[in-house]
């Protein structure tokens, strides 16, 4: 797998099945705040976005004020639900055991939430200490900005062109492409929807997988293609 020097994983919806939990919490809060929205629509429209940016987007679109208290309320509710219910994505440990390339996590979730989720599902030892939160870089540097992926590459001294990103959201794919990295899309989490793969491809993913067990073979194939260029 000499085609890449670093694989950068998103966390939510790629390593842990957390996006569906977030969609349930957030759709309930928004509906109670007079913006009815289904769990499915939350996943399709807003997966990969921070709760703050979701609220800002809805305020702009619907021209309705959303209480600032929703920010804290969602974080507390979501942390409690994640700590209770979050599960690993099937096949992740299989894939990680077969990937020899250096790896890290680059996520929009907070460092505290990442630590909690990865510890709960037993994935922290596979990545620590290379677990990076865009929120630690600054409030305005989350995906779809490329900052967190560039930060991850910098920690390893790796050129972005030698990096491969695994992402489940169009916002994440846009961020990776803006960073000059290649992308594999993933649609194997519970929040997936019928046009998910097409949207990831349109955003810039070179290929899309729905089973994490397929990732090692895809990395090898993409790496060979890169070496042949």
N, C-alpha and C positions, 0 to 999 in steps of 0.2 A: 504494500500500500504506500508506495513511495511518492504518489502524486500529491499528497498533502502533508504538511508539517503540523497541522493543528485542526482538530474538530471542535467546533463551538456549539454546544447544545443550549437551546432554549430549555426552560424547565417546565412551566405550566403547559399542559397539553402535549408535552413531548416525553418527559421523564415521569411526571406524576399526572394523574387524571383529575386535575384541579379546576380546569376551566368550566366544567359543567356545574361544579359546586358554586363557583363565583357567579355564574349566570343565574342560578336559582336564587341566590341571596339578592343579587342586584335587581333582577326583574321584580321580585317582591317589593323591594324598597321603592323602586321607581313607580310601580303600579299604585302603591299606597300614597305616593307623592303626586298623583294625578297625571302620570305619564304611563298608561297601560302598555306593557310590552311583554311578550312571551319569552320563556327560557330559550326557545329555539332562535328567536330573533336576536336576543342578546348574544348568543354564541356566534351567529352569522355576521352580525354587524360590528361587534365590539371585542371579540376575542383578541387577546394580546395587548389591549389598551389598558392604561391605568384607570382606576376608578375616577380620579380627578379629571382626566381628559375625557372620559365618557360623559361625566356631568357637564363639562364645558361644551361638548359637542351637542348634547341634547338641549341645553339652554339656548344655544345659538339657533338650532334648527326649529325648536318649538316656541321660542320666545316666551318661556316660562321660567320664573326664578326657582332654583332648587336650593333648598336650605343647606347652608354650610355644615350643619350638624349631620347631614347624610354622609359626609366624608368619614367622620369618626365612627358613626353608627355602623357603616358597612365594614370598616376594618375590624371592629370588635366582633361582629357577627361572623364574618368570614373566617377570621382566625380560629374561632371556636368550632365552626363547622369543619374546617380543614383538619384541625387537630383530631377531630373525632372520626372523620369519614375519608380523608384522602387516601388513595391507593396508588401503587406503582403502575405504570403502563406495562402491560404484558409484553414480555420479550426484551425488556431493557437490559436486565442483567446478562441474558444470553448474548446480546449484541456487544455490550461493554467487555465481556470476557474474551471476545474474538477480535476486538479492535486494538491494534498495537500503537496506533497514532496517539500523540499527546492530545489531551482533551481538557475542556473547561466548561463551565456553565456561565451563560450571559443572559440575565433575566431582568424584566421590569419589576419583579417582586422585590420586596425589601429583604435585606440580609437576614433579619430575624425570622421572617416567614420562610425563606429558603432553608434556613438551618432547621426549623421545626419540621418542615415537610420532608426534607431529605433524610433527616434522622429517623422520622417515623417509618419511612418505607425502606430504610437500610441502604440508601444510595450515597450518603455523605462520604464514606471511605473511598468510593470510586472517583471522587473529584477533589476533595479537600487537599490543599487549601485554595484551589483554583475555582472558587465560586464567587461570581461577581454580580452585584446589583447595580443597575443603571441609576437607581435612586441615590446611591453613594457618590455618584459623580456630580450630582446637582439636580435641582427640581425640574429643569427644562432639558434634560439630556436622555430621556427615555426613548425607546423605540416609538415611532419609526425613524428617529434619528440614529445614525450609525455609531454613535459614541461608544456604547458598551461593547460592541464587537471589536472596534479598533482598540479599545482598552484591553480586551482579552488577548488580542494578538500581540500587543506591546509587552504584556507580562511575560511572554515567551520569546520575545525578540523575533517574531515570525512576520514575514511579509503577508499582507492581506490576500494577495493573489494565490498564496499557498494554503489558504484556509478554506474549510468546508463548514457550513452552518446547517444545523438541522432545526427546522422551524415549522410550526403549525398555523401561524397567522400571517395574513397578507402584510400586516404592519411589520412583523419581524422579517419577512422576506424582503420588503422594501429597505429595511435598515441594513440587512446583510449585503444586498446589492449595492447600496450607497457606499458601503465600506469597501467595495471592490472584491467581495468574497463570493464563492459559488454556494449554491443552496440546494438542499434536498428538502422537499416538503413532506409533512407527515399528517395523515388524516386518521390515525388509529385511536384517538381519544373519544370519549363519550359525547363531546360537544360537536362532533363532525356533522356536516349537512350535505345535501345532494350535490351542490356545485362547489364544494370545498376544494377538491383537487384542481378543478379548472381555474378557480380563482388564485390558488397558489402558483400555478403554472403561468397564468397571465401576469402575476406580480414579479415573476423572474426565477422561480424554482426550475432547475433543469429536469428534475424528475420528481415524482411523488410516490411515497410508499404508504401503505395502510397497516403494515405489520413491522414492528421494530426488529423482528428476527431477520428481515430482509436487508437491514442497513449494512452489515459488513460486506455483503456481496456488491451492493450498490456503491459503497465507498471504493472498493477494489476496482470496479469497472470504471467509475469516473476518474480514478487516479491513473489507470492505464491509458485512458483517453487523453488525459492531460499530458502524460509523459510522451505520447506519440506526436503531439503537436510540435 
